[in-house]
């Protein structure tokens, strides 16, 4: 089993749609969790950290379920500019190493 | 936010030559730098972790004699791909972590290496 798994995608959604990404991780001792977005041929950029209580940043909501070892990202009112690959990232040891999921590609269509 | 630069942004070299990639943290001191490799349509794979002034820790399957990493200062790490071959063609991305910045890693813009 891979350390971090994500929905295979791609997701093709119309503008304004709500889309949810799912991620599971295998290391129950993992400490920190993040969502990054990566545009084609660019470096990953931090979208948001994921906290145990869940957190929201504008149109983006992240949830963490430690018992199920599951992380989610919800994007509301999707924009064309949201088109990217979304990477679930798990840090098992306080910044010593990041483990990246394979990513889920999102295309928001006009 | 913290800024990390990489140089060069892209490079084409002939098989058998060596290529050096620089990673710099521009506005913070990076106690740890990471080197990743990303093949097309795949996710980032960690190659090695380097701490300033000490030897890099390589991930399983990554040849330390082929991918030489030097972290000579708190703002600079270099990756040298020695005797490059076409299969080494990839997108190489570094990231840096500062103790002052918590658990986040700040990524450089990446270096696209093509070996002909």
Backbone of each chain as ProteinMPNN parsed JSONL, in Angstrom:
{"seq_chain_A": "XXXXXXXXXXXXXXXXXXXXXXXXXXXXXXXXXXXXXXXXXXXXXXXXXXXXXXXXXXXXXXXXXXXXXXXXXXXXXXXXXXXXXXXXXXXXXXXXXXXXXXXXXXXXXX", "coords_chain_A": {"N_chain_A": [[0.857, -1.207, 0.0], [0.538, 2.224, -0.838], [2.099, 5.061, 0.726], [0.701, 7.488, 0.773], [-2.377, 8.065, -0.623], [-4.506, 9.136, -3.247], [-7.572, 10.337, -4.796], [-7.874, 9.168, -8.105], [-8.543, 10.781, -10.325], [-8.706, 12.359, -13.669], [-10.547, 15.3, -12.541], [-13.164, 16.861, -14.037], [-14.889, 19.734, -14.041], [-17.65, 22.073, -14.136], [-17.449, 25.679, -14.109], [-18.1, 27.199, -10.974], [-18.913, 24.942, -9.706], [-18.9, 22.62, -6.928], [-16.269, 20.813, -5.593], [-14.734, 17.882, -4.34], [-11.849, 16.516, -2.874], [-10.214, 13.521, -1.983], [-8.065, 11.882, 0.369], [-5.903, 9.44, 1.655], [-3.776, 8.15, 4.225], [-1.056, 6.072, 5.29], [0.626, 5.949, 7.495], [0.098, 6.004, 10.742], [1.27, 7.55, 12.66], [1.763, 9.991, 11.636], [2.278, 13.522, 11.567], [1.844, 16.135, 10.538], [-0.123, 17.796, 8.06], [-0.883, 18.673, 4.726], [-2.244, 20.533, 1.964], [-1.17, 20.959, -1.26], [-0.925, 22.819, -4.307], [-0.189, 22.233, -7.694], [0.785, 23.663, -10.604], [1.018, 23.054, -14.129], [4.251, 22.058, -15.002], [5.388, 23.58, -13.014], [6.563, 24.475, -9.687], [5.359, 22.91, -6.638], [2.924, 24.628, -4.701], [2.078, 25.826, -1.514], [-1.184, 25.328, -0.491], [-2.925, 25.062, 1.715], [-2.557, 24.337, 5.188], [-3.583, 21.483, 7.104], [-5.678, 21.09, 9.773], [-6.522, 19.437, 12.86], [-9.029, 20.125, 13.758], [-10.282, 20.88, 11.536], [-10.285, 23.256, 8.907], [-10.788, 26.404, 7.257], [-10.399, 28.361, 4.362], [-11.392, 30.889, 2.774], [-12.821, 29.873, -0.154], [-12.013, 27.322, 0.203], [-11.946, 24.334, 2.047], [-10.566, 22.278, 4.471], [-10.333, 19.045, 5.858], [-9.568, 16.773, 8.497], [-9.306, 13.475, 9.523], [-8.132, 11.719, 11.913], [-8.523, 9.205, 13.024], [-9.505, 7.668, 10.956], [-7.512, 8.102, 9.23], [-7.584, 9.967, 7.139], [-7.915, 12.576, 4.81], [-9.376, 15.526, 3.549], [-10.261, 17.804, 0.918], [-12.203, 20.498, 0.101], [-13.535, 22.372, -2.476], [-15.314, 25.19, -3.094], [-17.593, 26.876, -5.346], [-16.029, 26.82, -7.756], [-13.335, 28.154, -9.722], [-11.981, 29.061, -12.936], [-9.276, 29.412, -12.605], [-8.651, 27.641, -10.662], [-7.891, 25.309, -11.792], [-5.621, 22.771, -11.739], [-3.127, 20.522, -10.395], [-3.781, 18.821, -7.46], [-2.114, 18.2, -4.548], [-1.829, 15.952, -1.957], [-0.199, 16.081, 1.068], [1.817, 14.579, 3.457], [3.376, 14.755, 6.541], [5.399, 12.842, 8.292], [7.071, 13.283, 10.412], [7.436, 15.832, 11.742], [8.482, 17.805, 9.843], [10.783, 16.638, 8.935], [10.565, 15.154, 6.705], [8.658, 15.089, 3.783], [5.865, 13.421, 2.49], [4.521, 12.877, -0.541], [1.348, 12.624, -2.072], [0.05, 11.108, -5.088], [-1.348, 13.008, -6.441], [-4.21, 14.784, -7.68], [-5.745, 15.685, -10.578], [-7.382, 18.628, -11.497], [-9.683, 20.078, -13.651], [-11.274, 22.976, -14.403], [-14.01, 23.924, -16.159], [-15.188, 26.304, -18.587]], "CA_chain_A": [[0.0, 0.0, 0.0], [1.303, 3.456, -0.888], [1.987, 5.834, 1.953], [-0.347, 8.492, 0.607], [-3.17, 7.779, -1.813], [-5.508, 10.16, -3.573], [-8.473, 10.048, -5.913], [-7.056, 9.13, -9.321], [-8.846, 11.872, -11.249], [-8.912, 13.796, -13.444], [-11.873, 15.827, -12.29], [-13.548, 17.932, -14.954], [-16.105, 20.297, -13.469], [-17.977, 23.405, -14.673], [-17.27, 26.812, -13.197], [-19.127, 27.337, -9.958], [-19.198, 23.659, -9.058], [-18.194, 22.245, -5.71], [-15.529, 19.581, -5.849], [-14.077, 17.363, -3.136], [-10.739, 15.597, -3.071], [-9.977, 12.64, -0.849], [-6.684, 11.43, 0.529], [-5.678, 8.585, 2.817], [-2.362, 7.935, 4.506], [-0.887, 4.783, 5.958], [1.397, 6.062, 8.722], [-0.778, 6.57, 11.768], [2.022, 8.478, 13.505], [1.993, 11.24, 10.892], [2.059, 14.667, 12.435], [1.356, 17.343, 9.865], [-0.793, 17.484, 6.801], [-0.997, 19.863, 3.891], [-2.644, 20.459, 0.57], [-0.414, 21.805, -2.173], [-1.366, 22.76, -5.69], [0.912, 22.311, -8.63], [0.434, 23.953, -11.988], [1.835, 22.296, -15.071], [5.646, 22.453, -15.143], [5.761, 24.514, -11.965], [6.764, 23.839, -8.406], [4.172, 22.893, -5.78], [2.735, 25.791, -3.823], [1.211, 25.503, -0.394], [-2.554, 25.825, -0.533], [-3.304, 25.225, 3.117], [-2.288, 23.278, 6.147], [-4.805, 20.811, 7.546], [-5.67, 20.959, 11.223], [-7.41, 18.396, 13.363], [-10.378, 20.655, 13.931], [-10.77, 21.337, 10.236], [-10.039, 24.685, 8.716], [-11.373, 26.968, 6.048], [-9.725, 29.547, 3.85], [-12.19, 31.334, 1.636], [-13.614, 28.824, -0.811], [-11.36, 26.038, 0.445], [-12.124, 23.75, 3.379], [-9.815, 21.039, 4.659], [-10.746, 18.252, 7.012], [-8.664, 15.695, 8.858], [-9.863, 12.456, 10.409], [-6.969, 10.907, 12.288], [-8.925, 7.813, 13.284], [-9.628, 7.011, 9.657], [-6.32, 8.445, 8.439], [-8.239, 10.486, 5.942], [-7.863, 14.028, 4.665], [-10.179, 15.953, 2.41], [-10.22, 19.206, 0.499], [-13.431, 20.892, -0.586], [-13.453, 23.662, -3.163], [-16.653, 25.688, -3.466], [-17.644, 27.924, -6.368], [-14.73, 26.676, -8.429], [-12.957, 29.115, -10.753], [-11.078, 28.542, -13.975], [-7.91, 29.461, -12.088], [-8.43, 26.517, -9.741], [-7.395, 24.171, -12.565], [-4.26, 22.438, -11.303], [-3.067, 19.23, -9.715], [-3.81, 19.019, -6.013], [-1.262, 17.2, -3.917], [-1.981, 15.716, -0.527], [1.158, 15.921, 1.596], [1.825, 14.117, 4.84], [4.683, 14.882, 7.178], [5.354, 11.878, 9.388], [8.049, 13.489, 11.482], [7.692, 17.237, 12.038], [9.311, 18.537, 8.902], [11.972, 15.909, 8.498], [10.324, 14.547, 5.407], [7.306, 15.196, 3.269], [5.482, 12.352, 1.585], [3.536, 13.426, -1.456], [0.441, 11.764, -2.8], [0.225, 11.168, -6.544], [-2.012, 14.18, -6.99], [-5.463, 14.673, -8.428], [-5.816, 16.808, -11.492], [-8.683, 19.3, -11.615], [-9.892, 21.02, -14.752], [-12.524, 23.712, -14.287], [-14.38, 24.255, -17.538], [-16.091, 27.461, -18.681]], "C_chain_A": [[0.881, 1.24, 0.0], [1.076, 4.246, 0.387], [0.863, 6.852, 1.906], [-1.069, 8.202, -0.703], [-4.224, 8.857, -1.998], [-6.434, 9.638, -4.658], [-7.658, 10.113, -7.207], [-7.315, 10.276, -10.283], [-8.695, 11.446, -12.698], [-10.368, 14.153, -13.163], [-12.109, 16.969, -13.28], [-14.881, 18.486, -14.483], [-16.385, 21.65, -14.11], [-17.662, 24.47, -13.635], [-18.42, 26.868, -12.21], [-19.443, 26.045, -9.219], [-18.425, 23.536, -7.751], [-17.522, 20.901, -5.965], [-14.783, 19.171, -4.585], [-12.981, 16.373, -3.528], [-10.531, 14.787, -1.798], [-8.55, 12.127, -0.838], [-6.626, 10.523, 1.754], [-4.18, 8.371, 2.99], [-2.204, 6.712, 5.392], [-0.169, 4.889, 7.298], [0.57, 6.766, 9.798], [-0.065, 7.562, 12.678], [2.275, 9.814, 12.821], [1.524, 12.442, 11.694], [1.411, 15.871, 11.753], [0.827, 16.975, 8.486], [-1.023, 18.775, 6.028], [-1.677, 19.514, 2.584], [-1.79, 21.458, -0.205], [-1.109, 21.763, -3.53], [-0.148, 22.928, -6.583], [0.361, 22.569, -10.021], [1.426, 23.239, -12.886], [3.237, 22.893, -15.179], [6.08, 23.519, -14.134], [5.987, 23.759, -10.669], [5.471, 23.812, -7.613], [4.117, 24.158, -4.918], [1.74, 25.422, -2.729], [-0.158, 26.149, -0.559], [-3.044, 26.076, 0.893], [-2.817, 24.044, 3.95], [-3.627, 22.679, 6.576], [-4.71, 20.575, 9.033], [-6.734, 19.982, 11.675], [-8.859, 18.857, 13.456], [-11.016, 21.046, 12.612], [-10.523, 22.826, 10.092], [-10.498, 25.123, 7.34], [-10.584, 28.2, 5.649], [-10.468, 29.975, 2.593], [-13.031, 30.194, 1.088], [-13.091, 27.413, -0.52], [-11.568, 25.585, 1.894], [-11.376, 22.431, 3.445], [-10.28, 20.348, 5.922], [-9.73, 17.139, 7.233], [-9.393, 14.75, 9.799], [-8.719, 11.507, 10.749], [-7.347, 9.439, 12.491], [-9.013, 7.019, 11.986], [-8.425, 7.256, 8.763], [-6.743, 8.957, 7.07], [-8.206, 12.014, 5.965], [-8.719, 14.398, 3.459], [-9.956, 17.429, 2.135], [-11.484, 19.469, -0.303], [-13.218, 22.257, -1.213], [-14.863, 24.048, -3.583], [-16.527, 26.739, -4.557], [-16.349, 27.934, -7.186], [-14.565, 27.677, -9.575], [-12.054, 28.439, -11.783], [-9.648, 28.441, -13.444], [-7.616, 28.366, -11.061], [-7.896, 25.291, -10.475], [-5.925, 23.945, -12.241], [-4.285, 20.997, -10.815], [-2.958, 19.488, -8.225], [-3.105, 17.847, -5.341], [-1.549, 17.131, -2.422], [-0.599, 15.396, 0.025], [1.085, 15.589, 3.08], [3.254, 14.208, 5.373], [4.689, 13.963, 8.393], [6.226, 12.237, 10.58], [8.444, 14.948, 11.637], [8.738, 17.862, 11.127], [10.569, 17.83, 8.461], [11.793, 15.359, 7.097], [8.874, 14.804, 5.035], [7.05, 14.002, 2.373], [4.33, 12.866, 0.74], [2.625, 12.324, -1.987], [0.646, 11.952, -4.285], [-0.449, 12.361, -7.189], [-3.3, 13.833, -7.702], [-5.576, 15.907, -9.301], [-7.245, 17.318, -11.59], [-8.675, 20.214, -12.83], [-11.256, 21.659, -14.558], [-12.843, 24.279, -15.66], [-15.344, 25.431, -17.588], [-17.497, 27.048, -19.088]], "O_chain_A": [[1.858, 1.311, 0.746], [0.038, 4.137, 1.04], [0.155, 7.051, 2.893], [-0.446, 8.108, -1.76], [-4.756, 9.409, -1.036], [-6.143, 8.655, -5.34], [-6.842, 11.019, -7.381], [-6.402, 10.705, -10.989], [-8.563, 10.249, -12.951], [-11.289, 13.409, -13.502], [-11.332, 17.923, -13.339], [-15.893, 17.787, -14.521], [-15.459, 22.31, -14.582], [-17.616, 24.195, -12.436], [-19.572, 26.617, -12.565], [-20.162, 26.056, -8.22], [-17.446, 24.241, -7.506], [-18.139, 19.974, -6.488], [-14.266, 20.016, -3.854], [-13.167, 15.516, -4.392], [-10.657, 15.301, -0.686], [-7.915, 11.962, -1.88], [-7.243, 10.82, 2.778], [-3.417, 8.406, 2.024], [-3.107, 6.359, 6.15], [-0.331, 4.019, 8.154], [0.376, 7.981, 9.753], [-0.713, 8.329, 13.389], [2.942, 10.68, 13.388], [0.517, 12.391, 12.4], [0.545, 16.534, 12.323], [1.254, 16.01, 7.852], [-1.318, 19.823, 6.603], [-1.688, 18.361, 2.154], [-1.701, 22.634, 0.145], [-1.794, 20.795, -3.859], [0.787, 23.663, -6.268], [-0.43, 21.786, -10.546], [2.523, 22.87, -12.466], [3.39, 24.09, -15.42], [7.027, 24.267, -14.379], [5.659, 22.579, -10.549], [4.569, 24.606, -7.88], [5.142, 24.674, -4.474], [0.71, 24.797, -2.98], [-0.272, 27.361, -0.742], [-3.514, 27.165, 1.223], [-2.689, 22.919, 3.468], [-4.674, 23.307, 6.421], [-3.772, 19.935, 9.508], [-7.715, 19.732, 10.974], [-9.79, 18.077, 13.258], [-12.163, 21.492, 12.578], [-10.555, 23.563, 11.078], [-10.583, 24.333, 6.4], [-10.157, 28.982, 6.498], [-10.202, 29.485, 1.495], [-13.858, 29.623, 1.8], [-13.682, 26.428, -0.962], [-11.387, 26.359, 2.835], [-11.535, 21.57, 2.579], [-10.582, 20.991, 6.927], [-9.119, 16.632, 6.292], [-10.024, 15.186, 10.762], [-8.384, 10.611, 9.975], [-6.57, 8.542, 12.163], [-8.64, 5.847, 11.932], [-8.324, 6.692, 7.674], [-6.329, 8.461, 6.022], [-8.438, 12.647, 6.995], [-8.772, 13.664, 2.472], [-9.523, 18.19, 3.0], [-11.793, 18.757, -1.259], [-12.768, 23.19, -0.547], [-15.522, 23.326, -4.331], [-15.499, 27.405, -4.683], [-15.671, 28.957, -7.279], [-15.514, 27.999, -10.291], [-11.454, 27.395, -11.529], [-8.908, 27.518, -13.783], [-6.472, 28.187, -10.644], [-7.486, 24.325, -9.831], [-5.09, 24.826, -12.448], [-5.326, 20.34, -10.82], [-2.132, 20.288, -7.784], [-3.449, 16.682, -5.538], [-1.512, 18.143, -1.722], [0.094, 14.527, -0.504], [0.378, 16.242, 3.848], [4.206, 13.784, 4.719], [4.059, 14.265, 9.407], [6.15, 11.598, 11.629], [9.63, 15.278, 11.662], [9.752, 18.382, 11.592], [11.346, 18.381, 7.682], [12.77, 15.126, 6.386], [7.98, 14.741, 5.879], [7.913, 13.612, 1.586], [3.284, 13.246, 1.266], [3.083, 11.227, -2.309], [1.352, 12.872, -4.699], [-0.167, 12.697, -8.339], [-3.46, 12.743, -8.251], [-5.51, 17.036, -8.815], [-8.191, 16.545, -11.745], [-7.764, 21.023, -13.007], [-12.276, 20.969, -14.548], [-12.049, 25.016, -16.246], [-16.221, 25.55, -16.732], [-18.379, 27.897, -19.212]]}, "seq_chain_B": "XXXXXXXXXXXXXXXXXXXXXXXXXXXXXXXXXXXXXXXXXXXXXXXXXXXXXXXXXXXXXXXXXXXXXXXXXXXXXXXXXXXXXXXXXXXXXXXXXXXXXXXXXXXXXXXXXXXX", "coords_chain_B": {"N_chain_B": [[6.068, 35.622, 1.978], [8.521, 32.96, 2.473], [11.283, 32.711, 0.216], [12.596, 30.676, -2.289], [15.138, 29.985, -4.51], [16.167, 28.515, -7.632], [18.786, 27.416, -9.744], [20.199, 26.27, -12.761], [17.086, 27.147, -14.459], [16.378, 25.541, -16.488], [18.076, 22.977, -18.286], [20.015, 21.544, -20.838], [21.909, 18.782, -21.586], [24.663, 16.76, -22.712], [24.856, 13.203, -22.838], [26.744, 11.649, -20.309], [27.99, 13.847, -19.302], [28.325, 16.159, -16.498], [26.052, 17.843, -14.349], [25.315, 20.695, -12.476], [23.086, 21.813, -10.029], [21.772, 24.573, -8.392], [20.409, 25.534, -5.253], [18.882, 28.014, -3.477], [18.049, 29.678, -0.477], [16.481, 32.66, -0.139], [15.669, 34.639, 1.677], [15.785, 33.643, 4.185], [17.265, 31.466, 6.634], [18.082, 28.245, 5.882], [17.816, 25.402, 7.563], [17.496, 22.828, 6.82], [17.496, 21.238, 3.709], [15.769, 19.882, 0.934], [15.798, 17.555, -1.732], [13.994, 16.819, -4.594], [12.584, 14.73, -7.152], [10.762, 14.704, -10.134], [9.005, 12.879, -12.38], [7.345, 12.956, -15.611], [3.86, 13.336, -15.225], [3.845, 12.147, -12.781], [4.136, 12.044, -9.181], [5.998, 14.062, -6.814], [9.122, 12.771, -5.822], [11.057, 12.143, -3.08], [14.505, 12.6, -3.026], [16.777, 13.093, -1.464], [17.826, 14.31, 1.74], [19.267, 17.144, 3.122], [21.309, 18.531, 5.606], [22.729, 21.481, 6.818], [26.201, 21.529, 6.747], [26.551, 18.821, 7.164], [26.574, 15.371, 6.027], [24.473, 14.364, 3.328], [21.321, 12.674, 3.572], [20.264, 9.938, 1.87], [17.485, 8.7, 0.003], [16.153, 5.401, -0.283], [17.36, 3.598, -3.017], [18.378, 5.736, -4.394], [21.302, 6.778, -5.845], [24.078, 7.759, -4.133], [26.58, 8.403, -5.081], [26.126, 9.198, -7.588], [24.344, 11.275, -7.501], [25.357, 13.985, -6.225], [25.339, 15.813, -3.294], [25.714, 18.916, -1.788], [25.723, 20.885, 1.022], [26.662, 23.591, 1.832], [26.269, 25.979, 3.167], [23.924, 27.896, 5.154], [22.197, 28.882, 3.354], [22.472, 27.767, 0.891], [22.351, 24.959, -1.186], [23.609, 22.375, -3.224], [23.022, 20.25, -6.009], [24.568, 17.799, -7.792], [24.409, 16.146, -10.746], [26.02, 13.491, -11.777], [27.805, 12.181, -14.582], [25.557, 12.118, -16.414], [22.661, 10.518, -17.762], [20.213, 9.749, -20.322], [17.964, 8.735, -18.941], [18.023, 10.145, -16.621], [16.797, 12.456, -17.134], [14.549, 14.793, -16.039], [12.367, 16.605, -13.787], [13.753, 18.529, -11.419], [13.386, 19.443, -8.139], [13.966, 21.59, -5.443], [13.558, 22.044, -1.927], [13.205, 24.025, 1.019], [13.603, 24.286, 4.506], [12.932, 26.129, 7.365], [13.674, 26.457, 10.755], [12.38, 28.474, 12.011], [10.09, 28.753, 10.624], [8.269, 26.839, 11.136], [6.622, 23.805, 10.249], [6.517, 23.929, 7.555], [7.559, 23.539, 4.152], [9.386, 25.257, 1.733], [9.289, 25.653, -1.659], [11.553, 25.579, -4.401], [11.577, 26.893, -7.805], [12.13, 24.823, -9.488], [14.13, 22.74, -11.684], [14.466, 21.907, -14.968], [15.775, 19.164, -16.397], [17.256, 17.921, -19.27], [18.666, 15.247, -20.82], [20.592, 14.419, -23.505]], "CA_chain_B": [[6.52, 34.292, 2.377], [9.909, 32.637, 2.201], [11.571, 32.54, -1.208], [13.671, 29.747, -2.638], [15.452, 30.053, -5.946], [16.962, 27.448, -8.207], [19.483, 27.791, -10.97], [19.388, 26.945, -13.773], [15.679, 26.736, -14.509], [16.355, 24.397, -17.393], [19.396, 22.683, -18.83], [20.138, 20.419, -21.768], [23.305, 18.373, -21.609], [24.942, 15.511, -23.421], [25.048, 12.026, -22.004], [28.098, 11.495, -19.798], [28.468, 15.069, -18.644], [27.791, 16.415, -15.163], [25.25, 19.068, -14.248], [25.136, 21.172, -11.106], [21.888, 22.624, -9.799], [21.869, 25.309, -7.129], [19.174, 25.873, -4.547], [19.181, 29.059, -2.492], [16.993, 30.336, 0.281], [16.861, 34.058, -0.354], [15.369, 35.552, 2.772], [15.792, 32.943, 5.458], [18.308, 30.454, 6.758], [17.479, 26.919, 5.738], [18.565, 24.385, 8.292], [17.36, 21.583, 6.072], [17.029, 21.347, 2.321], [15.337, 18.609, 0.37], [15.842, 17.449, -3.195], [12.966, 15.942, -5.14], [12.6, 14.51, -8.602], [9.407, 14.45, -10.609], [8.893, 12.466, -13.775], [6.059, 13.405, -16.161], [2.598, 12.772, -14.742], [4.055, 11.468, -11.509], [4.287, 12.984, -8.078], [7.365, 14.313, -6.374], [9.754, 11.71, -5.059], [12.192, 12.654, -2.341], [15.781, 11.956, -3.339], [17.706, 13.191, -0.342], [17.66, 15.386, 2.717], [20.582, 17.619, 3.535], [21.412, 19.495, 6.684], [23.918, 22.296, 6.654], [27.426, 21.068, 7.387], [26.647, 17.374, 7.345], [26.321, 14.598, 4.815], [23.067, 14.207, 2.986], [20.688, 11.37, 3.768], [19.643, 9.582, 0.606], [16.392, 7.741, 0.03], [16.477, 4.097, -0.852], [17.336, 3.539, -4.477], [19.036, 6.904, -4.973], [22.742, 6.57, -5.744], [24.733, 8.942, -3.586], [27.753, 8.748, -5.879], [25.665, 9.778, -8.834], [23.677, 12.542, -7.163], [26.179, 14.558, -5.166], [24.674, 16.94, -2.65], [26.553, 19.699, -0.89], [24.944, 21.927, 1.718], [27.814, 24.269, 2.423], [25.885, 27.107, 4.016], [22.514, 27.877, 5.531], [21.362, 29.423, 2.281], [22.823, 27.172, -0.398], [22.59, 23.531, -1.368], [23.785, 22.051, -4.636], [22.864, 18.867, -6.452], [25.311, 17.541, -9.019], [24.095, 14.888, -11.415], [27.27, 13.112, -12.435], [27.68, 11.256, -15.703], [24.114, 12.069, -16.664], [22.141, 9.681, -18.838], [18.853, 10.173, -20.689], [16.964, 8.376, -17.92], [18.075, 11.141, -15.552], [15.991, 13.612, -17.548], [13.45, 14.911, -15.081], [12.167, 17.911, -13.157], [14.376, 18.461, -10.101], [12.876, 20.531, -7.305], [14.476, 21.624, -4.08], [12.755, 22.79, -0.962], [13.977, 24.424, 2.184], [12.835, 24.408, 5.734], [13.547, 26.929, 8.418], [13.124, 26.175, 12.077], [11.535, 29.595, 12.39], [8.882, 28.752, 9.797], [7.426, 25.695, 11.46], [6.798, 22.555, 9.515], [6.354, 24.119, 6.117], [8.683, 23.525, 3.237], [9.241, 26.241, 0.662], [9.84, 25.015, -2.843], [12.129, 26.343, -5.496], [10.8, 26.807, -9.038], [12.456, 23.608, -10.218], [15.081, 22.726, -12.796], [14.12, 20.843, -15.916], [16.999, 18.606, -16.983], [17.112, 17.027, -20.423], [19.953, 14.66, -21.195], [20.456, 13.903, -24.875]], "C_chain_B": [[7.963, 34.06, 2.003], [10.118, 32.327, 0.718], [12.759, 31.625, -1.377], [13.906, 29.847, -4.14], [16.257, 28.834, -6.363], [17.612, 27.947, -9.481], [20.276, 26.607, -11.484], [17.94, 26.481, -13.725], [15.504, 25.592, -15.506], [17.757, 24.218, -17.956], [19.307, 21.46, -19.742], [21.611, 20.048, -21.796], [23.455, 17.046, -22.348], [25.176, 14.387, -22.417], [26.511, 11.919, -21.588], [28.648, 12.723, -19.107], [27.81, 15.214, -17.276], [27.084, 17.757, -15.138], [25.083, 19.444, -12.78], [23.922, 22.075, -11.027], [22.027, 23.282, -8.431], [20.491, 25.603, -6.556], [19.532, 26.864, -3.446], [17.933, 29.522, -1.775], [17.371, 31.814, 0.337], [16.641, 34.96, 0.864], [15.232, 34.843, 4.11], [16.917, 31.923, 5.453], [17.666, 29.078, 6.806], [18.325, 25.885, 6.454], [18.545, 23.055, 7.542], [16.883, 21.894, 4.662], [16.745, 19.945, 1.793], [15.466, 18.676, -1.15], [14.834, 16.399, -3.648], [13.18, 15.794, -6.647], [11.165, 14.184, -9.006], [9.455, 14.099, -12.086], [7.504, 12.855, -14.28], [4.875, 12.61, -15.625], [2.774, 11.936, -13.481], [4.244, 12.504, -10.416], [5.752, 13.164, -7.722], [7.875, 13.13, -5.56], [10.989, 12.289, -4.382], [13.443, 11.862, -2.712], [16.692, 11.93, -2.112], [17.37, 14.385, 0.516], [19.044, 15.85, 3.137], [20.458, 18.663, 4.625], [22.744, 20.211, 6.554], [25.095, 21.711, 7.436], [27.532, 19.581, 7.61], [26.317, 16.657, 6.044], [24.823, 14.44, 4.589], [22.601, 12.787, 3.293], [19.897, 11.043, 2.519], [18.515, 8.579, 0.816], [16.841, 6.446, -0.646], [16.367, 4.131, -2.367], [17.988, 4.732, -5.148], [20.54, 6.761, -4.758], [23.447, 7.839, -5.285], [25.957, 9.352, -4.396], [27.367, 9.375, -7.211], [25.04, 11.155, -8.598], [24.389, 13.131, -5.946], [25.501, 15.8, -4.594], [25.641, 17.599, -1.681], [25.718, 20.804, -0.282], [25.938, 22.742, 2.535], [27.441, 25.415, 3.36], [24.393, 27.019, 4.307], [21.601, 28.423, 4.447], [21.602, 28.76, 0.942], [23.025, 25.674, -0.295], [22.744, 23.289, -2.859], [23.594, 20.559, -4.86], [23.631, 18.728, -7.752], [24.93, 16.164, -9.544], [25.339, 14.51, -12.211], [27.013, 12.083, -13.527], [26.207, 11.03, -16.058], [23.783, 11.183, -17.857], [20.722, 10.115, -19.165], [17.798, 9.839, -19.647], [16.991, 9.308, -16.716], [17.274, 12.391, -15.905], [14.746, 13.668, -16.667], [13.341, 16.363, -14.624], [12.701, 17.786, -11.737], [13.95, 19.684, -9.299], [13.516, 20.459, -5.927], [13.461, 22.318, -3.182], [13.611, 23.054, 0.266], [13.062, 24.596, 3.375], [13.64, 25.222, 6.728], [12.898, 26.583, 9.742], [12.162, 27.257, 12.52], [10.189, 29.566, 11.681], [8.014, 27.537, 10.069], [7.699, 24.521, 10.566], [6.76, 22.741, 8.008], [7.671, 23.977, 5.382], [8.384, 24.522, 2.126], [9.993, 25.713, -0.552], [10.471, 26.012, -3.794], [11.307, 26.124, -6.752], [11.123, 25.581, -9.876], [13.456, 23.82, -11.332], [14.714, 21.565, -13.708], [15.399, 20.4, -16.622], [16.648, 17.671, -18.132], [18.491, 16.548, -20.814], [19.787, 14.002, -22.559], [21.491, 12.822, -25.166]], "O_chain_B": [[8.565, 34.868, 1.296], [9.249, 31.759, 0.057], [13.785, 31.769, -0.712], [12.966, 29.797, -4.932], [16.937, 28.207, -5.55], [17.064, 28.785, -10.197], [20.981, 25.977, -10.696], [17.613, 25.524, -13.024], [14.589, 24.778, -15.376], [18.521, 25.174, -18.085], [18.617, 20.485, -19.446], [22.466, 20.907, -22.008], [22.485, 16.32, -22.568], [25.635, 14.612, -21.297], [27.41, 12.078, -22.413], [29.657, 12.65, -18.407], [26.87, 14.493, -16.939], [27.482, 18.693, -15.831], [24.748, 18.6, -11.949], [23.746, 22.979, -11.843], [22.357, 22.628, -7.442], [19.539, 25.883, -7.285], [20.376, 26.587, -2.594], [16.888, 29.731, -2.391], [18.453, 32.169, 0.805], [17.364, 35.94, 1.048], [14.64, 35.373, 5.05], [17.45, 31.565, 4.402], [16.823, 28.791, 7.656], [19.417, 25.537, 6.004], [19.482, 22.262, 7.636], [15.983, 22.709, 4.458], [17.398, 18.97, 2.163], [15.265, 19.726, -1.761], [14.817, 15.267, -3.166], [13.846, 16.597, -7.301], [10.452, 13.474, -8.296], [9.879, 14.894, -12.925], [6.589, 13.061, -13.483], [4.894, 11.38, -15.583], [1.923, 11.105, -13.161], [4.479, 13.682, -10.686], [6.628, 12.495, -8.27], [7.163, 12.569, -4.728], [11.86, 12.857, -5.041], [13.444, 10.631, -2.714], [17.287, 10.908, -1.77], [16.721, 15.336, 0.079], [19.9, 15.031, 3.472], [19.612, 19.556, 4.568], [23.76, 19.603, 6.217], [24.989, 21.438, 8.631], [28.512, 19.116, 8.192], [25.84, 17.266, 5.086], [24.028, 14.39, 5.528], [23.382, 11.836, 3.275], [18.976, 11.77, 2.146], [18.585, 7.721, 1.696], [17.769, 6.419, -1.455], [15.391, 4.637, -2.921], [18.137, 4.736, -6.37], [20.999, 6.638, -3.623], [23.414, 8.864, -5.966], [26.333, 10.524, -4.397], [28.189, 10.005, -7.875], [25.198, 12.072, -9.404], [24.066, 12.817, -4.801], [25.138, 16.718, -5.329], [26.293, 16.939, -0.872], [25.078, 21.573, -0.999], [26.04, 22.6, 3.754], [28.217, 25.775, 4.245], [23.692, 26.164, 3.765], [20.379, 28.429, 4.598], [20.993, 29.152, -0.054], [23.764, 25.183, 0.559], [22.077, 23.936, -3.668], [23.952, 19.728, -4.025], [23.374, 19.458, -8.709], [25.107, 15.151, -8.866], [25.662, 15.153, -13.21], [26.13, 11.233, -13.412], [25.696, 9.912, -16.007], [24.534, 11.114, -18.83], [20.088, 10.789, -18.353], [16.833, 10.586, -19.485], [16.087, 9.27, -15.882], [17.095, 13.277, -15.069], [13.992, 12.699, -16.572], [14.124, 17.222, -15.028], [12.163, 17.021, -10.936], [14.135, 20.821, -9.735], [13.594, 19.39, -5.322], [12.616, 23.083, -3.648], [14.613, 22.379, 0.506], [11.905, 24.998, 3.252], [14.844, 25.032, 6.905], [11.678, 26.435, 9.816], [11.243, 27.006, 13.3], [9.256, 30.263, 12.079], [7.105, 27.245, 9.291], [8.836, 24.261, 10.17], [6.958, 21.78, 7.265], [8.744, 24.257, 5.917], [7.255, 24.61, 1.644], [11.173, 25.373, -0.476], [9.99, 27.132, -3.966], [10.429, 25.262, -6.771], [10.453, 25.326, -10.876], [13.611, 24.923, -11.855], [14.658, 20.409, -13.288], [16.02, 21.173, -17.352], [15.846, 16.75, -17.981], [19.379, 17.349, -21.104], [18.938, 13.129, -22.737], [21.522, 12.278, -26.27]]}, "name": "protein", "num_of_chains": 2, "seq": "XXXXXXXXXXXXXXXXXXXXXXXXXXXXXXXXXXXXXXXXXXXXXXXXXXXXXXXXXXXXXXXXXXXXXXXXXXXXXXXXXXXXXXXXXXXXXXXXXXXXXXXXXXXXXXXXXXXXXXXXXXXXXXXXXXXXXXXXXXXXXXXXXXXXXXXXXXXXXXXXXXXXXXXXXXXXXXXXXXXXXXXXXXXXXXXXXXXXXXXXXXXXXXXXXXXXXXXXXXXXXXXXXX"}
